[in-house]
Amino acid sequence: MDTMLFNDLDHHQLSLQNCCDDLAQQHQKSLSKVALHKRFNGRSLDFLKSVLAEQMASKLGVAGENNWQPFSRVMIADSCKFALPQKFEKDYPAYSGNHAKSLMNIQYAFDLKHGNWEGLELTKATENDLAYTKRTLEHIREGDLYIRDLGYVSHAYLVKIVKEKAFFINRLHPLWNPVLCDTGKAINWVSLYEKIQQTRSVHLETMITIGTGQNAFNCRLTAVAVPEEVWAERIRKAQIRAKSVGYHLTDEYKQRCRFSLFITNTSEEMLKAAEIIQLYRLRWQIELVFKTWKSLLNIHKVKAVKKERLECRLIAKFIWILINWKVFRCIDAFIRHHSSDYACSMWKFFKQARKCGYALRMAVIGKLQFADWCKVFLFNIKSLLIEPKKGKKAAFAIVNNIFNP
């Protein structure tokens, strides 16, 4: 575990000899390359997975958990794909049309409220996001808020959320044709756009019904008119796609493209329309996580080795990330406790964590006291703060504005 977690080299640089040298240096254990190669097997992979699962199940109780009321958890999920050497195309095939022969897909879900990892799986790229949603429906819990990209959303998924007394914020799927609750008629997108223009509103809200029969449910629709240039670009791209498969865009579809459409089953007392739009945009937080994994930690840089060795190395990397993620959450909570105007930057933290990886290794095995680790890692806590960007609010500022005005 120690050698797998704390070796300084990335997977594409790490050789069996490097691991053997590390074992000899850190633990005075002599092992040949052949012997180590044999240790990468199904049992060692199961062991590493069990360690990761235990770490994920061990939740941190940190300050700030009273945010996001009245929701128990605020769940977001997304996937991250990266190419593998052709050697792995049988175990991790790429979908047709992709230039890569082999692709790995990482399905990741975490709770924005508590900062806990709720799901992490190495899957085939050929299993789409909807299939992942179907497999995880039983994890939906009462009181949770689920914010998902359209790729994860199906009618059955939303019905399950409503049935479990949980909540969702999503885009309206372009293939769904909801009706107005008060009239039972389809939405007239031309009239809706004219109303927004006349009232000069940023957005309009109405109650709609999605589905029919026993699986029908009511929710709020928030329509935001997009600028003319955005609308024109949407139509241009849609026409290219339509031409490639031999069909024409309907007038209704073109008018519907004038809007960004959000749906939710939260009440207006819980979240106002403007807050729904802001919260949905917090999904980009997961993109920042993926960017950190790839750009700083090189999770996607791998080489052609035995399948079990590849997977063991990846799982070990995620255990290392999760350990540091918990440290990040504690430092972030400490900063916010002292000033609600500041928060810890994930990017800056993991850059520092990578640089000071050896100090964490010494602390974990008991050769460095916690106070001494703090002196190494937190010598200048101001250097870890999020720097405000002009015209953009940080995620913590959006949450504060909504839940702690």
N, C-alpha and C positions, 0 to 999 in steps of 0.2 A: 504493500500500500504506500509506504513512504517513498519508495523509488518511483512508483508510477505517478504519484501525486505531485511530487516536488522536483522532478528533474527539470532543469532550466530549458532544455531543448524542446522545440516543437516536434510534433510527430514526424513530419517529413524529414527532419534532421536526426532524429533519435535512432540509434542503431542498437542491436542486441549487446554489442561490446560496451556501448555507453552505459547501458543498464547494469551490466556485470561490474563495470568499474565503479559505478555509484554504490552498488551493494558492498563492494570490497572497502570503499573509502568510508562510507557512513556506518556500516554495520559489521565490518570485518567478516563478511560472508563470501566465500569463494564459490563461484558458479560458472560453468562453461556456457558458451553461447548456445550449444545444442540443448543443454539441460534447461536453460531459460526458455528457449523456443518451445520446448515441450510443455512448459508451465502455462503457456497461453492456450487454454482449452475451454471447453464448455463449462467446466466446474469453476474455473477462475473468473469467467465472465459472469456466471450466476452470482458468485460471491461479490463482485464489484457492483452488480445491479442491486443486490440486497443492501449494500452499504449506502448506495445512492438513495434507495427507497427509505431507509431508516433516517437518513439526513433530511429528506423531504418531509417525512412524517413528524420530525422534531421541529415544532413551530416556535418561533420567537415571539415573546410578548414584549412589544416595544411601545413607546409613547406614540400618541397620535391615532390610536385605534378607535377613538371616539369620532373621528372624521367619518364622512360618508354615511351618516345616519340618514334613513333608517335601515340601510342595507347591511346584511351580515357579512357578505364578501362582495367584491367587485371584480368579476372574472373577465380576463381578456385572453385570447388564444390566437396563435398564428403559426405558420410553418416556415421553415428555412431550408432551402435546397442547396446542395453543392455537389460538384462533379467528383467522381471517384475514378481511379485508374480502371482501364478496361477489364482487368483481372476480376473485378467484382460484379460484372454485368449480370451474372446468373443470380446472385443473391440480392443485388440492388439494381434492377434494370431501369433504364431511362424510358420515359414515355415516347411514343412515336413522334417524330418531327423535331426532337431535341438533338442538337449536334453531339452531345455527350453520349457515350455508350452506357455509362453507369452513373446513377444519381442516388444520393442518400437524402432523405427528407427527415428533418427534425421537427416533431410536433411539440409545441411548448405552450403551456398555460400557466398563468400566475395570477395571484390575487393582488390587485392594486391597493386595496385597503390595508392589508397586513404585510404585504411584500413577500408572501410565501409562494414557493413553487408548488403548483398543484398537479402538474403533469409534464413529463418529459419522456419522449419515446423516439427511438431511431427506427424509422419506417421506410418502406419502399416509396419512391416518388410516384409509382403507378397507383398507389392508394390515395385518392383525392381527399380534400378536406371534409367533404360531406360524409364520406365513409368514416372518418375519424369522429365526427360529431355523433353519428349513429351509435358508435361503440361506446361513447361516453355519456349517453343520455341518463344513465342511472345515477350519475354523480350530481345531477341538478338538485339543489336543495332549496327549501323554502326560505324566502327573504334575501336570496342572492340576486345581484344584478349582473347580467351577462351582456357584454359588449363584443359583438362579433363582426368580422368582415363578411361580405355577402357570400363568399365561397363556402362558409360554414353553415349557412342558414338554409333550412328547409321548413316547409309548413309543419311537418311532424315535430321538429325541434321547438318551434314556437308554441305549438299546442301543448307539448310536455312542460314547458316553462310555466304557461298559464295554469295548467293542471296542478303543478307542484307549488303554486302560490309564490313563484319567483318572478323576476322582472327582466325585461330585455330592452336594449336600445340597438336598433339596426337600421340599415337602409331598406327601403322598400324594394323588393325584388322586381326587376323589370318585366318578368313574365306573369306577375300577379296582377289581377284586375279587381281591386277592392271596390266596394260600394259604400255610399254614404249611409250612416246609421239612421239619420232622420228621414230620408226619402227612399232608401233602398236602390237608388239609381247610381249608375257609373259616374265617376268624376269627370266633369267637363274641364279639361286642362286649359282650353282657351279662355273660358270664363274666369277660371282661377287666376290666370296670369293677368287678365284685364283688371281684376279686383285688386291685385297686389300693386299694379301700376297706378290705379286710381287713388288707392289709400296711401301709396308710398310706404307700404309696410316692408320691413326686412323679411318677415315671414308670416305665414298664415297657418292656423291650426284648425283641424276638424276631426270629428270622430268617424272612423270607418269600420267596416266589417270585412274580415279576410276569411275566405273559405266558405263552405256550405255545410248544412246539416249539423251533425253532432260535433264536427271538427271546426266549426266557425267560431271566431272570437272577435271581440271588439278591441280596438286600440286607438291611440291618438296618432294622427298624421301631421307632421310639421313640414310644410313646403317652403323652401327657400329659393327664390328666383336667382339664377346665375347671370353674370354679365353676358352681354350679347356675344363677345368674342369667345367666351367659354362655350356658349350654346353652339356657335358656328363650328368650333373645333370638335365638339361631341358629334354633331351631324356628319362632319367630314369623315371622322374615323368610323362611325357606324355605317356610312355608305360604302366605304372600302371593304368592311367586313361582309356587308350584305352582298356586294358584287361578287366577292370571292366564293360565295355559296349559292349564288343565283336567285336572290330574292330582292324585293324592293321595300324600302321603309314606308310604313303607313304614316298618314298625316297625324294620327293620334300619337304615335311613337315620337315623331318630331316635336310635337307640342309638349309631350311629357319630359323631353330632354331639356326643357327650359328650367327644370327644377332639380334641386337636390332634395330628396324625399327621405325623411326619417320617420320611423315608427317606434312606438313604445307603449307598454301597458302600465307605466307609472302614472299616477294621478298628477294633476297640475299642482296640488299642494306639495307633493314630493319634489317635483322638478318642473321648473318653467321651461317654455319652449327654447329660449336662448341657452339654457343650461344643458338641455338635451343635446344640442348641436355641439357645445363645448366638450361635453363628456365623451361623445362619440369620437371626437378628434383625439382623445387621449390614447386611442389605439396605436398612435405612432410611437408610444413608449416602447412597445414590443419591438419595433423596428430599430430603436436605439440599442436594445439588448442584442439583437442579431448583429448590428454593426460592430458592437463591442467584441462579440465572440469572434467575428471574422477579422476585423481590421487590427485589433489589439492582441488577440489571443490566438489568431491563426487556426481556429478550429477546423477550417475547411482545407487546410494544407496537409494532405496525407500522401503516403506512398504505397506501392504494391507490396503488401506483406500478407501473412496468413490472416484470414478473416477474423479469427478470434483475437488475434493481437491488435488488429485495427479497432475492433469494437471495445476491447479492454482499455485501450489507450484513450478512446473517446469518452467512455464512461468515467474513467479516472479524471479526465480533464473537467468533466462536468461536476464531479465531486469537489475538485479544487475551486471551481467557479462558485459553487453553492456555499462552501465554507467562507469564501471571501464575500459573497453576497450577503451573508448574515452579518459579517463585520461591517459591510457598507450600510446595512439597515440600522445598525446600532449607532454608527457615527452620524448618519443622516438624522436619526431621532434626537441625538444629542444637540446637533446644530439647530434643528427646528424648535427644540424645547427652549433654547436660549434666545432665539429670534425667529419669528414666523416669516420674516422677509428673506430668509436664506434657506438653502438646502444643499446637500452634498451632490456633486456632479458624478454620475455613474462613470462617465468616460474618464474623468480625472482620477477617480478612485482606482479603477482597474489598471490604469497606466501606472499609478503608484504601487498597486499590489503586485504587478508583474516585476517592477524594479526591485521591490523589497521581498520577493518570494522566499529568499533564504531565511530572512528573519522570522517569517511565519512558520517555516519548517522547524526552526530551532525552538520556537515557542510551543508548537504542537508536541514535540518529543520531550519537552521539559528542560531544555538546555538554555532557554532564555526566559527570564521573568516577564510577566505581563507589563509591568511598569517600564522595563527596558525596551520591550517591543513598541510601546507607545512613543518612546523617545525617538525610535527609528522611523516609525510610520507617520506619526502625527507631529513631527517637529514644526510644521507650519500648516495648521489646519485651514487657514485662509486660502491656501493654494488648492484646496479641494472643493471650494464653493462654486455653485453654478453662476456663470456670468450672464446677466440678462441680455437678450438679443433684441435689437430695435424692431418694434412692431410685432414681436412674438412673446407670448406668455409662457413661462415654464409650467410644467405639469403641476407642480406643487402650488403655484400661484392660482391656477385655474381651480383646483380643489378648494383652496382657502377661500376664494371669492364666492364659491357656490355654497359650501357647507359651514364656513366660519366667517361670514361677512363682517 
